[in-house]
Amino acid sequence: MNNKISYLLKTVRCMHRCNSLLAPSSSTTVRAHTLGTGRYKDPVENANFRKKFLNIFRCLHEPFLRSLSQKTDVFSTGAKIQMEKSTEAWVSEQASQSSLKLQKLEDDSGNVEAKQGADHTEQFFHSLQKCTCPCDVLDLASESAISTKHFTNCLTTVWRLLKNLSEDQQRYEKRLIFEHPAFVQLCRRLLRDSRRMTRGDLVFSLHAVVNVGIPQNTLLVQTLLRVCQEKLNQLDNRCVSVLASTLAGLDKDKNVSALQAGLRLLVEQRIPDIRDIFILQNLMRCLGKDAPVFLKKKLEMAVLKEIDHLTFPNAHRVFLALVAMNYCSVPILNACSEKILENIHDAPFRQLILILEACHNLQYRNVKLFSAVANYVTSTVCLWDKRQIILFLSAFEMLGFQPSELMDIFAEKVTEDPEFLNLKYLLIILRVYSRLNYISRGQKHLFFETLHSCLNKYLPHISNTELLKAVYSLCILGYLPHLALDQLLQKDNLDELLQSGDPYKEQKERMLQCVKACVELDSPSFTKPAFGLAEDFSSLVSLNLRKAHKALLELLGDENMFRQNVQLPHKYHIDFEIRMDSERKKVLPVTATDDHTDTSVERLAFLFVPLSAFCLGTTHPQGKLAVKKRHLNKLGYHVIVVMNKKFQEMTNEDAVEFLKGKIYSRNAFPFSEVNAQNHN
């Protein structure tokens, strides 16, 4: 009995020691949490500890467990072995159950943590969507962002909010962004995690960083460019498109050039698999004008394959992409024009202006498209600001297209309220109306006086170059602004305009020559000379006039019946001159009439001009041709203007018949008489 009590006491002491071993100390627990190692781990989970524990438990409890068996002899060997096995099995079962419970607790804890993380991310992105300005986003990033995904989305949201602001608001917000303390931390996090970003986060972060205004030579931008090089082959088509759009706005440097070269090779391989026009036009913009011709043609064919899926928003982007690539694809431009025509009433002001400028840069002429835009602006003129109309007129002027109805309406607005005209807008209006050779119907004098009055207001502080442009434009229109002329023709001002080293000196000399010709020939005191004042002529025939020379020889029979390359005063030039009797029935030899002062002699001046000398789609002469015709009339010539391109397309027989009809028919001034702008 004493032995049994002794065994019982030993067992109690052993269990007490085991409990002290199994229980975690407070100091250990605190240290674990301080180091961030997470929850306390039960020592039972440790295999070595379990083995030692089982051995101790078996040794200490074996006598006691044997004594509890009433049916087995304590000295029996078989009973001893059976009891040992049952004891070990029980302890192992209890330890296993404890381990399973601990594992289950661990899994439950992990699930809770994952659920909490998902809830936090969902709440974060929900808050991000509510941000209304870039600084709100940065505040949120400093408070709640915990992952790279959070930071990259914050940055792209900053750019998304920023790009919808006006230029003045963007400047103000950018200053606040760069002064915000969270922005520096955000950039540092992007720099640290750049190589661990997903491909989408990488390219969108680079796109946002560049557009927000972080300088290209910073470590952040250059690191992102470098990582993009490393992951270039991993980018999908969408990421390639975003990267291409970003590179299009960067200056050339080592990393940009290397990335563009790699992108060019990648695009060349992937073009057959790209079915998205939006992606294609982004690639066109990135590759730019330096792309090889074969690659431009590949991109053109890829776009044409998907042209049926072209949408209106993509149409104007394709225009701009072709401009960036400096590649005029007429089939693509025609398809884009049709899509724009279908949605012309949905087009905002900026898109229309960019489309017109793109047509000018690509030298693409589509009268149907230009007419539709002009008609749309005219029909909604009350919705447009005067400054917007000026920009439309300037874009049409660059294209050589005359929107006559819109120009009429705008001339009325100018005469009714000229106060909005600053010097810049005044010069634009003068340039537009003079180049397109258009005078508003029924209000010619009032319109001229209004413009002249505005110009006089700026004379005290206008530059000589601007003064020359204004006077030149008014002279083209046949109006002489006397005060401005007096100021322009002062010796000091002329010396400044024609100083050596000016790259525009020759252009200014031609403009001054025209102004002086207008002062002399458009003056009311000028009288028509009794005979032509030919200064010189040449027998040399230029290549583009050989067909006309041959036709005149066949028609008139002798070179003495006409002159070619005739030079007149004020540096005017005539391609061919023919002299006839007053009834226009007989051609006279030019040698017989050199000193003839009889006013009955008719002088015909043939001008073979390119299509660009006329307003687009019409036979209405532009300003330079109109003033030349006007002055040749003052010098005693009847002017016959011939479109050289159409003349060259005629057969020899048709060319002879054409010239015959123009020479012997009094009503045969096909393009010169169309000119309604003989203002004097």
C-alpha positions as CSV (number, residue, x, y, z in Angstrom):
1,M,0.0,0.0,0.0
2,N,2.8,2.3,0.8
3,N,4.4,1.6,-2.5
4,K,1.1,2.5,-4.3
5,I,0.9,5.8,-2.4
6,S,4.6,6.4,-3.4
7,Y,3.8,5.8,-7.0
8,L,0.8,8.1,-6.9
9,L,2.9,11.0,-5.4
10,K,5.5,10.5,-8.1
11,T,2.9,10.7,-10.8
12,V,1.4,13.9,-9.4
13,R,4.9,15.5,-9.2
14,C,5.6,14.4,-12.8
15,M,2.3,15.8,-14.1
16,H,3.0,19.1,-12.3
17,R,6.5,19.3,-14.0
18,C,4.9,18.5,-17.4
19,N,2.3,21.3,-17.0
20,S,5.1,23.7,-16.2
21,L,6.9,22.6,-19.3
22,L,3.8,22.9,-21.5
23,A,2.5,26.2,-20.3
24,P,4.0,29.2,-22.1
25,S,5.7,31.8,-20.0
26,S,4.5,35.4,-20.1
27,S,7.9,36.7,-21.1
28,T,8.1,34.3,-24.0
29,T,4.7,35.3,-25.2
30,V,5.4,39.0,-25.1
31,R,8.7,38.5,-26.9
32,A,7.0,36.5,-29.7
33,H,4.5,39.2,-30.3
34,T,7.1,42.0,-30.2
35,L,9.1,40.3,-32.9
36,G,6.0,39.8,-35.0
37,T,6.3,36.0,-35.0
38,G,2.6,35.7,-34.6
39,R,0.6,33.4,-32.2
40,Y,2.1,31.1,-29.5
41,K,2.9,27.6,-30.8
42,D,2.3,24.6,-28.5
43,P,5.4,22.6,-27.7
44,V,3.4,19.5,-28.4
45,E,3.6,20.3,-32.1
46,N,7.4,19.8,-31.8
47,A,8.2,16.2,-32.7
48,N,11.3,16.0,-30.4
49,F,9.4,17.3,-27.5
50,R,6.6,14.8,-28.0
51,K,9.0,11.9,-28.1
52,K,10.7,13.0,-24.9
53,F,7.3,13.7,-23.3
54,L,6.1,10.2,-24.1
55,N,9.2,8.6,-22.7
56,I,8.9,10.5,-19.5
57,F,5.2,9.8,-19.3
58,R,5.8,6.1,-19.9
59,C,8.6,5.7,-17.3
60,L,6.8,7.5,-14.5
61,H,3.3,6.2,-15.0
62,E,4.1,2.6,-15.8
63,P,4.1,1.3,-12.2
64,F,1.0,3.3,-11.3
65,L,-0.9,2.1,-14.3
66,R,0.0,-1.5,-13.5
67,S,-1.2,-1.1,-10.0
68,L,-4.6,0.0,-11.2
69,S,-5.1,-3.2,-13.1
70,Q,-7.2,-5.5,-10.9
71,K,-7.4,-8.5,-13.2
72,T,-3.7,-8.7,-14.1
73,D,-0.8,-9.6,-12.0
74,V,1.6,-6.7,-11.6
75,F,4.6,-9.0,-12.1
76,S,3.1,-10.6,-15.2
77,T,5.3,-10.0,-18.2
78,G,2.5,-10.2,-20.8
79,A,0.3,-7.9,-18.8
80,K,3.2,-5.5,-18.5
81,I,3.8,-5.4,-22.3
82,Q,0.0,-5.0,-23.0
83,M,-0.3,-2.2,-20.5
84,E,2.7,-0.4,-22.0
85,K,1.2,-0.6,-25.5
86,S,-2.2,0.6,-24.3
87,T,-0.6,3.5,-22.4
88,E,1.6,4.6,-25.4
89,A,-1.4,4.3,-27.7
90,W,-3.5,6.5,-25.4
91,V,-0.8,9.1,-25.1
92,S,-0.2,9.1,-28.8
93,E,-3.9,9.4,-29.5
94,Q,-4.2,12.3,-27.1
95,A,-1.1,14.1,-28.6
96,S,-2.5,13.5,-32.2
97,Q,-5.8,14.9,-31.2
98,S,-4.1,17.9,-29.7
99,S,-2.1,18.5,-32.8
100,L,-5.2,18.2,-35.0
101,K,-7.0,20.7,-32.8
102,L,-4.0,23.1,-33.0
103,Q,-3.8,22.7,-36.8
104,K,-7.5,23.4,-37.1
105,L,-7.1,26.5,-34.9
106,E,-4.2,27.6,-37.1
107,D,-6.3,27.1,-40.3
108,D,-9.2,29.0,-38.8
109,S,-6.9,31.8,-37.8
110,G,-5.5,31.9,-41.4
111,N,-8.9,32.0,-42.9
112,V,-9.9,34.8,-40.6
113,E,-6.8,36.8,-41.5
114,A,-7.4,36.2,-45.3
115,K,-11.0,37.3,-44.9
116,Q,-10.0,40.4,-42.9
117,G,-7.4,41.2,-45.7
118,A,-10.0,40.8,-48.4
119,D,-12.5,43.0,-46.5
120,H,-9.8,45.6,-46.0
121,T,-8.9,45.6,-49.8
122,E,-12.6,45.8,-50.7
123,Q,-13.1,48.7,-48.3
124,F,-9.9,50.4,-49.6
125,F,-10.9,50.3,-53.3
126,H,-14.4,51.4,-52.3
127,S,-12.9,54.5,-50.6
128,L,-10.6,55.0,-53.6
129,Q,-13.5,55.3,-55.9
130,K,-15.0,58.0,-53.7
131,C,-12.0,60.3,-54.0
132,T,-12.7,63.4,-55.9
133,C,-9.2,65.0,-56.1
134,P,-5.6,63.8,-56.2
135,C,-4.9,64.9,-52.6
136,D,-7.8,62.8,-51.3
137,V,-6.1,59.8,-52.9
138,L,-2.8,60.6,-51.3
139,D,-4.4,60.9,-47.9
140,L,-6.1,57.5,-48.4
141,A,-2.7,56.0,-49.4
142,S,-1.0,57.3,-46.3
143,E,-3.8,55.9,-44.0
144,S,-4.9,52.6,-45.6
145,A,-2.6,51.4,-48.4
146,I,-0.7,48.3,-47.4
147,S,0.2,46.5,-50.6
148,T,1.9,47.3,-53.9
149,K,-1.5,46.9,-55.6
150,H,-2.9,49.6,-53.4
151,F,-0.1,52.0,-54.1
152,T,-0.2,51.5,-57.9
153,N,-3.9,52.0,-58.0
154,C,-3.5,55.2,-56.0
155,L,-1.1,56.5,-58.5
156,T,-3.2,55.7,-61.5
157,T,-6.3,57.2,-59.8
158,V,-4.3,60.4,-59.2
159,W,-3.6,60.7,-62.9
160,R,-7.2,59.8,-63.8
161,L,-8.5,62.6,-61.6
162,L,-5.8,65.0,-62.8
163,K,-6.3,64.6,-66.6
164,N,-10.0,65.7,-66.3
165,L,-9.1,69.1,-65.0
166,S,-8.4,72.3,-66.9
167,E,-4.8,73.4,-67.5
168,D,-4.8,75.9,-64.7
169,Q,-6.4,73.4,-62.3
170,Q,-3.8,70.8,-63.3
171,R,-0.9,73.2,-62.5
172,Y,-2.4,73.9,-59.1
173,E,-3.1,70.3,-58.3
174,K,0.3,69.1,-59.4
175,R,1.9,71.6,-57.0
176,L,-0.2,70.2,-54.2
177,I,0.7,66.6,-55.2
178,F,4.4,67.2,-55.2
179,E,4.2,68.9,-51.8
180,H,2.1,66.1,-50.2
181,P,4.2,64.0,-47.9
182,A,2.4,60.8,-48.9
183,F,3.5,61.3,-52.5
184,V,7.2,60.8,-51.7
185,Q,6.4,57.6,-49.7
186,L,4.3,56.3,-52.6
187,C,7.1,56.9,-55.1
188,R,9.6,55.2,-52.8
189,R,7.3,52.2,-52.5
190,L,6.9,52.0,-56.3
191,L,10.7,52.1,-56.6
192,R,11.2,49.4,-54.0
193,D,8.6,47.0,-55.4
194,S,9.1,47.7,-59.1
195,R,10.4,44.3,-59.9
196,R,7.6,42.6,-57.9
197,M,4.8,44.3,-59.7
198,T,2.4,42.6,-62.1
199,R,2.8,43.5,-65.7
200,G,-0.4,45.6,-65.6
201,D,0.6,47.5,-62.5
202,L,4.1,48.1,-64.0
203,V,3.0,49.7,-67.3
204,F,0.1,51.7,-65.7
205,S,2.4,53.0,-63.0
206,L,4.9,54.2,-65.6
207,H,2.1,55.8,-67.6
208,A,0.8,57.6,-64.5
209,V,4.2,58.6,-63.3
210,V,5.1,60.2,-66.6
211,N,1.8,62.0,-67.1
212,V,1.7,63.3,-63.5
213,G,4.9,65.2,-64.3
214,I,7.7,63.3,-62.6
215,P,10.8,64.2,-64.7
216,Q,12.1,61.6,-67.1
217,N,15.6,61.6,-65.7
218,T,14.6,60.6,-62.2
219,L,15.6,57.3,-60.7
220,L,11.9,56.2,-60.5
221,V,11.1,56.7,-64.2
222,Q,14.4,55.2,-65.4
223,T,14.0,52.2,-63.1
224,L,10.4,51.5,-64.3
225,L,11.7,51.8,-67.9
226,R,14.4,49.4,-67.2
227,V,12.0,46.9,-65.6
228,C,9.7,47.2,-68.6
229,Q,12.7,46.2,-70.8
230,E,13.2,43.1,-68.6
231,K,9.6,42.1,-68.7
232,L,8.8,43.2,-72.3
233,N,8.1,39.7,-73.5
234,Q,5.7,39.0,-70.7
235,L,3.5,42.0,-71.6
236,D,0.1,41.2,-73.2
237,N,-1.2,43.3,-76.1
238,R,-3.1,45.7,-73.8
239,C,0.0,46.4,-71.7
240,V,2.1,46.8,-74.9
241,S,-0.5,49.4,-76.0
242,V,-0.3,51.4,-72.7
243,L,3.5,51.2,-72.9
244,A,3.5,52.4,-76.5
245,S,1.3,55.3,-75.5
246,T,3.6,56.3,-72.7
247,L,6.8,56.1,-74.8
248,A,5.2,58.4,-77.4
249,G,5.3,61.2,-74.9
250,L,8.9,60.7,-73.7
251,D,12.2,62.2,-75.1
252,K,14.8,59.9,-76.5
253,D,17.3,58.6,-74.1
254,K,19.2,55.3,-73.7
255,N,16.4,53.4,-71.9
256,V,13.6,54.8,-74.1
257,S,15.5,54.0,-77.3
258,A,16.2,50.5,-76.2
259,L,12.6,50.0,-75.1
260,Q,11.3,51.4,-78.4
261,A,13.6,49.1,-80.4
262,G,12.5,46.1,-78.4
263,L,8.9,47.1,-78.7
264,R,9.3,47.5,-82.5
265,L,10.5,43.9,-82.8
266,L,7.7,42.6,-80.5
267,V,5.1,44.5,-82.5
268,E,6.4,43.1,-85.7
269,Q,5.9,39.6,-84.4
270,R,2.4,40.2,-82.9
271,I,0.7,42.4,-85.5
272,P,-1.1,39.4,-87.2
273,D,-2.6,38.5,-83.8
274,I,-3.8,42.0,-82.8
275,R,-7.5,42.5,-83.5
276,D,-8.1,45.7,-81.5
277,I,-7.9,49.0,-83.4
278,F,-7.4,50.9,-80.2
279,I,-4.2,48.9,-79.5
280,L,-3.1,49.3,-83.2
281,Q,-3.4,53.0,-83.2
282,N,-1.4,53.3,-79.9
283,L,1.4,51.2,-81.5
284,M,1.3,53.5,-84.5
285,R,1.8,56.5,-82.3
286,C,4.7,54.9,-80.4
287,L,6.6,53.7,-83.5
288,G,6.3,57.1,-85.0
289,K,7.8,58.5,-88.2
290,D,11.1,56.6,-87.7
291,A,9.4,53.2,-88.2
292,P,10.5,51.4,-91.3
293,V,8.1,51.6,-94.3
294,F,7.4,47.8,-94.3
295,L,6.3,48.0,-90.6
296,K,4.0,51.0,-91.4
297,K,2.5,49.0,-94.2
298,K,1.9,46.0,-91.9
299,L,0.1,48.2,-89.4
300,E,-1.9,49.7,-92.2
301,M,-3.0,46.2,-93.4
302,A,-3.8,45.2,-89.8
303,V,-6.1,48.3,-89.3
304,L,-7.8,47.7,-92.7
305,K,-8.6,44.1,-91.6
306,E,-10.5,45.5,-88.6
307,I,-11.9,48.6,-90.2
308,D,-15.4,47.3,-90.0
309,H,-15.1,47.5,-86.2
310,L,-14.0,51.1,-86.3
311,T,-15.9,53.3,-83.8
312,F,-16.3,57.1,-83.8
313,P,-14.0,57.7,-80.8
314,N,-11.3,55.6,-82.5
315,A,-11.6,57.4,-85.8
316,H,-10.0,60.6,-84.7
317,R,-7.4,58.7,-82.8
318,V,-6.4,56.8,-86.0
319,F,-6.1,60.2,-87.7
320,L,-3.6,61.4,-85.0
321,A,-1.8,58.0,-85.1
322,L,-1.2,58.4,-88.8
323,V,0.1,61.9,-88.2
324,A,2.5,60.6,-85.6
325,M,3.7,58.0,-88.0
326,N,3.8,60.5,-90.9
327,Y,2.0,58.0,-93.1
328,C,-1.0,59.0,-95.3
329,S,-3.1,55.9,-95.8
330,V,-6.0,57.1,-98.0
331,P,-8.1,53.9,-97.5
332,I,-7.9,54.3,-93.7
333,L,-8.5,58.0,-93.8
334,N,-11.5,57.5,-96.0
335,A,-13.0,55.0,-93.6
336,C,-12.4,57.2,-90.7
337,S,-13.9,60.2,-92.5
338,E,-17.1,58.1,-93.2
339,K,-17.4,57.3,-89.5
340,I,-16.9,60.9,-88.5
341,L,-19.5,62.0,-91.0
342,E,-22.0,59.6,-89.5
343,N,-21.4,61.1,-86.0
344,I,-20.5,64.7,-86.8
345,H,-23.1,66.0,-84.4
346,D,-21.5,64.1,-81.5
347,A,-18.0,65.5,-82.1
348,P,-16.7,67.9,-79.6
349,F,-14.8,71.0,-80.6
350,R,-11.3,69.7,-79.8
351,Q,-11.8,66.5,-81.8
352,L,-13.0,68.5,-84.9
353,I,-10.0,70.8,-84.7
354,L,-7.5,67.9,-84.3
355,I,-9.1,66.1,-87.3
356,L,-8.8,69.2,-89.5
357,E,-5.2,69.7,-88.4
358,A,-4.4,66.1,-89.0
359,C,-5.8,66.4,-92.6
360,H,-3.5,69.3,-93.1
361,N,-0.4,67.5,-91.8
362,L,-1.1,64.4,-93.9
363,Q,-2.0,66.5,-97.0
364,Y,-5.3,64.7,-97.1
365,R,-8.0,66.5,-98.9
366,N,-11.6,65.4,-98.4
367,V,-14.1,68.1,-99.6
368,K,-17.0,66.1,-98.3
369,L,-15.6,65.9,-94.8
370,F,-14.6,69.6,-94.7
371,S,-18.0,70.7,-96.0
372,A,-19.8,68.6,-93.4
373,V,-17.7,70.1,-90.6
374,A,-18.3,73.6,-92.0
375,N,-22.0,73.1,-92.3
376,Y,-22.2,71.6,-88.8
377,V,-20.4,74.6,-87.3
378,T,-22.5,77.0,-89.4
379,S,-25.8,75.4,-88.3
380,T,-24.8,75.5,-84.6
381,V,-22.9,78.8,-84.7
382,C,-24.9,80.2,-81.8
383,L,-23.4,77.4,-79.6
384,W,-19.8,78.3,-80.4
385,D,-17.7,81.0,-78.9
386,K,-16.2,83.6,-81.3
387,R,-12.7,82.4,-80.5
388,Q,-13.7,78.8,-81.3
389,I,-15.0,80.0,-84.7
390,I,-11.7,81.8,-85.3
391,L,-9.9,78.5,-84.7
392,F,-12.2,76.7,-87.1
393,L,-11.6,79.3,-89.8
394,S,-7.8,79.1,-89.2
395,A,-8.0,75.3,-89.7
396,F,-10.0,75.7,-92.9
397,E,-7.5,78.3,-94.2
398,M,-4.6,75.9,-93.7
399,L,-6.5,73.4,-95.8
400,G,-7.3,75.9,-98.5
401,F,-11.0,75.3,-98.0
402,Q,-13.4,78.2,-98.1
403,P,-16.5,77.9,-95.8
404,S,-18.2,80.9,-97.4
405,E,-21.4,80.8,-95.4
406,L,-19.5,80.6,-92.1
407,M,-17.2,83.4,-93.2
408,D,-20.3,85.5,-94.0
409,I,-21.8,84.9,-90.5
410,F,-18.5,85.6,-88.7
411,A,-17.9,88.8,-90.7
412,E,-21.3,90.0,-89.4
413,K,-20.3,89.2,-85.8
414,V,-17.0,91.1,-86.2
415,T,-18.8,94.2,-87.5
416,E,-21.4,94.0,-84.7
417,D,-18.9,93.5,-81.9
418,P,-15.2,94.1,-82.8
419,E,-14.2,94.6,-79.1
420,F,-13.3,90.9,-78.7
421,L,-10.6,91.1,-81.3
422,N,-7.1,91.3,-79.8
423,L,-4.1,91.6,-82.0
424,K,-3.6,87.8,-82.3
425,Y,-7.2,87.2,-83.5
426,L,-7.1,90.2,-85.8
427,L,-4.0,88.8,-87.6
428,I,-5.7,85.4,-87.9
429,I,-8.8,86.9,-89.4
430,L,-6.9,89.0,-91.9
431,R,-4.8,86.0,-92.9
432,V,-7.9,83.8,-93.4
433,Y,-9.9,86.2,-95.5
434,S,-7.0,87.3,-97.6
435,R,-5.6,83.9,-98.4
436,L,-9.1,82.5,-99.2
437,N,-9.9,85.7,-101.1
438,Y,-13.2,86.2,-99.6
439,I,-15.2,89.3,-99.0
440,S,-18.5,89.2,-97.1
441,R,-21.5,89.8,-99.4
442,G,-23.2,93.1,-98.9
443,Q,-20.8,94.5,-96.2
444,K,-17.5,94.8,-97.9
445,H,-16.8,98.4,-96.9
446,L,-18.0,98.0,-93.4
447,F,-16.0,94.9,-92.8
448,F,-12.8,96.5,-94.1
449,E,-13.4,99.6,-92.0
450,T,-13.9,97.6,-88.9
451,L,-10.7,95.6,-89.4
452,H,-8.8,98.8,-90.3
453,S,-10.1,100.5,-87.1
454,C,-8.9,97.6,-85.0
455,L,-5.5,97.6,-86.6
456,N,-5.1,101.4,-86.0
457,K,-5.8,100.8,-82.3
458,Y,-2.7,98.5,-82.1
459,L,-0.3,100.6,-84.2
460,P,1.5,102.2,-81.2
461,H,2.8,98.8,-79.9
462,I,2.6,96.4,-82.8
463,S,5.9,94.8,-84.0
464,N,7.1,95.5,-87.6
465,T,6.7,91.9,-88.6
466,E,3.1,91.8,-87.4
467,L,2.5,95.2,-89.1
468,L,3.8,93.8,-92.4
469,K,1.5,90.8,-92.1
470,A,-1.6,92.9,-91.4
471,V,-0.9,95.4,-94.2
472,Y,-0.1,92.6,-96.7
473,S,-3.4,90.9,-96.0
474,L,-5.4,94.0,-96.4
475,C,-3.6,94.8,-99.6
476,I,-4.3,91.3,-101.0
477,L,-8.0,92.1,-100.4
478,G,-7.6,95.4,-102.3
479,Y,-7.8,97.7,-99.3
480,L,-5.1,100.2,-98.6
481,P,-4.7,101.0,-94.8
482,H,-3.0,104.4,-95.1
483,L,-1.9,105.0,-91.5
484,A,-0.5,101.5,-91.2
485,L,1.2,101.9,-94.6
486,D,2.9,105.1,-93.6
487,Q,4.3,103.5,-90.5
488,L,5.4,100.3,-92.3
489,L,7.2,102.2,-95.1
490,Q,9.4,104.3,-92.8
491,K,13.1,103.7,-93.5
492,D,13.9,102.5,-90.0
493,N,11.1,100.0,-90.0
494,L,12.1,98.7,-93.4
495,D,15.7,98.3,-92.4
496,E,14.7,96.3,-89.3
497,L,12.5,94.0,-91.5
498,L,15.2,93.3,-94.0
499,Q,18.2,93.0,-91.7
500,S,20.7,90.4,-92.7
501,G,20.6,87.0,-91.0
502,D,16.9,86.9,-90.7
503,P,15.7,83.4,-91.9
504,Y,12.5,84.9,-93.2
505,K,14.1,87.8,-95.1
506,E,13.1,86.5,-98.5
507,Q,9.5,86.0,-97.5
508,K,9.4,89.5,-96.1
509,E,10.9,90.9,-99.3
510,R,8.1,89.2,-101.4
511,M,5.4,90.5,-99.1
512,L,6.9,94.1,-99.3
513,Q,7.1,93.8,-103.1
514,C,3.4,92.9,-103.2
515,V,2.5,95.8,-100.8
516,K,4.4,98.2,-103.1
517,A,2.6,96.9,-106.2
518,C,-0.7,97.3,-104.5
519,V,0.1,100.8,-103.4
520,E,0.9,101.8,-107.0
521,L,-1.6,99.7,-109.0
522,D,-4.6,99.8,-106.7
523,S,-4.3,103.5,-106.1
524,P,-7.3,105.4,-107.6
525,S,-4.8,107.7,-109.4
526,F,-3.3,104.8,-111.3
527,T,-4.2,104.9,-115.1
528,K,-4.1,101.9,-117.4
529,P,-1.1,102.0,-119.7
530,A,-1.6,102.2,-123.5
531,F,0.5,99.1,-124.1
532,G,2.1,96.2,-122.1
533,L,5.3,97.0,-120.2
534,A,7.2,93.9,-120.8
535,E,10.6,94.0,-119.2
536,D,12.0,90.7,-120.5
537,F,11.0,87.4,-122.0
538,S,12.8,84.1,-122.7
539,S,12.5,81.4,-125.3
540,L,13.3,78.7,-122.7
541,V,10.3,76.4,-122.0
542,S,9.9,74.7,-118.6
543,L,9.0,71.1,-118.5
544,N,5.5,71.6,-117.3
545,L,4.7,74.0,-120.2
546,R,6.1,72.0,-123.1
547,K,2.7,70.6,-123.9
548,A,1.2,74.1,-124.0
549,H,4.0,75.4,-126.1
550,K,3.6,72.5,-128.6
551,A,-0.2,73.1,-128.8
552,L,0.3,76.9,-129.4
553,L,2.8,76.2,-132.2
554,E,0.3,73.8,-133.8
555,L,-2.5,76.3,-133.4
556,L,-0.8,79.5,-134.4
557,G,1.9,78.1,-136.7
558,D,4.8,80.3,-135.7
559,E,6.7,81.2,-132.5
560,N,6.5,84.9,-133.6
561,M,2.8,84.7,-132.8
562,F,3.3,84.5,-129.0
563,R,5.8,85.2,-126.3
564,Q,6.7,82.9,-123.4
565,N,8.1,83.5,-119.9
566,V,7.3,87.2,-120.0
567,Q,8.5,89.3,-117.1
568,L,6.5,92.4,-116.2
569,P,7.0,95.3,-113.7
570,H,6.6,94.4,-110.0
571,K,8.1,91.0,-110.7
572,Y,5.0,89.6,-112.3
573,H,5.4,86.7,-114.7
574,I,3.3,85.5,-117.6
575,D,3.7,82.0,-119.1
576,F,2.4,83.0,-122.5
577,E,1.4,86.3,-124.1
578,I,-0.7,86.6,-127.2
579,R,-1.8,89.8,-129.0
580,M,-5.0,90.1,-131.0
581,D,-7.1,92.7,-132.7
582,S,-9.9,94.3,-130.8
583,E,-12.6,92.0,-132.1
584,R,-10.6,88.9,-131.0
585,K,-10.7,87.4,-134.4
586,K,-7.1,87.6,-135.5
587,V,-3.8,86.9,-133.7
588,L,-1.1,89.5,-134.4
589,P,2.6,88.9,-134.5
590,V,4.2,90.1,-131.3
591,T,7.1,91.7,-133.2
592,A,4.7,93.9,-135.2
593,T,3.1,95.3,-132.2
594,D,6.1,96.0,-129.9
595,D,5.9,99.7,-130.5
596,H,2.2,99.8,-131.3
597,T,0.3,102.3,-129.1
598,D,-3.1,101.5,-130.6
599,T,-5.5,100.7,-127.7
600,S,-7.4,98.4,-130.0
601,V,-4.7,95.7,-129.5
602,E,-5.9,93.0,-127.0
603,R,-3.3,91.4,-124.9
604,L,-4.0,87.9,-123.5
605,A,-2.0,86.5,-120.6
606,F,-2.0,82.7,-120.1
607,L,-1.2,81.5,-116.6
608,F,-0.8,77.8,-116.1
609,V,-1.2,77.3,-112.3
610,P,-1.4,74.3,-109.9
611,L,-4.6,73.2,-108.2
612,S,-3.3,74.7,-105.0
613,A,-3.7,78.2,-106.4
614,F,-7.5,77.7,-106.1
615,C,-9.7,77.1,-103.0
616,L,-10.2,73.4,-102.5
617,G,-12.8,71.9,-104.7
618,T,-13.6,75.1,-106.6
619,T,-12.2,77.3,-109.3
620,H,-12.1,80.3,-107.0
621,P,-8.6,81.7,-106.9
622,Q,-6.8,82.1,-103.6
623,G,-5.4,85.5,-102.6
624,K,-2.0,85.4,-104.4
625,L,-3.5,84.4,-107.7
626,A,-6.4,86.9,-107.3
627,V,-4.2,89.9,-106.7
628,K,-1.9,88.9,-109.6
629,K,-4.9,88.7,-111.9
630,R,-6.2,92.0,-110.6
631,H,-2.8,93.7,-111.3
632,L,-2.4,92.2,-114.7
633,N,-5.8,93.6,-115.6
634,K,-4.5,97.0,-114.4
635,L,-1.5,96.5,-116.7
636,G,-3.8,96.0,-119.7
637,Y,-4.0,92.2,-119.9
638,H,-7.0,89.8,-120.2
639,V,-6.0,86.9,-118.0
640,I,-6.8,83.3,-118.8
641,V,-6.0,80.9,-116.0
642,V,-5.6,77.3,-116.8
643,M,-5.4,74.4,-114.3
644,N,-2.1,72.8,-115.4
645,K,-2.9,69.4,-114.0
646,K,-6.1,69.0,-116.0
647,F,-4.4,70.4,-119.1
648,Q,-1.6,67.9,-118.8
649,E,-4.2,65.1,-118.7
650,M,-5.6,66.1,-122.1
651,T,-4.6,64.5,-125.4
652,N,-2.7,66.7,-127.8
653,E,-5.8,67.2,-130.0
654,D,-7.9,68.2,-127.0
655,A,-5.2,70.6,-125.8
656,V,-5.2,72.4,-129.2
657,E,-9.0,72.7,-129.2
658,F,-9.0,73.9,-125.6
659,L,-6.5,76.7,-126.3
660,K,-8.3,77.6,-129.5
661,G,-11.6,78.1,-127.6
662,K,-9.9,80.3,-125.0
663,I,-8.1,82.5,-127.6
664,Y,-10.9,83.2,-130.1
665,S,-13.9,83.3,-127.7
666,R,-14.5,86.5,-125.8
667,N,-16.3,84.6,-123.1
668,A,-13.6,82.1,-122.7
669,F,-12.0,83.1,-119.4
670,P,-12.7,79.9,-117.6
671,F,-11.2,80.5,-114.3
672,S,-10.2,84.1,-114.2
673,E,-13.7,85.4,-114.9
674,V,-15.0,83.2,-112.1
675,N,-13.0,85.5,-109.8
676,A,-15.6,87.7,-108.2
677,Q,-13.0,89.5,-106.1
678,N,-11.9,92.2,-108.5
679,H,-12.6,94.7,-105.8
680,N,-11.6,97.8,-107.7
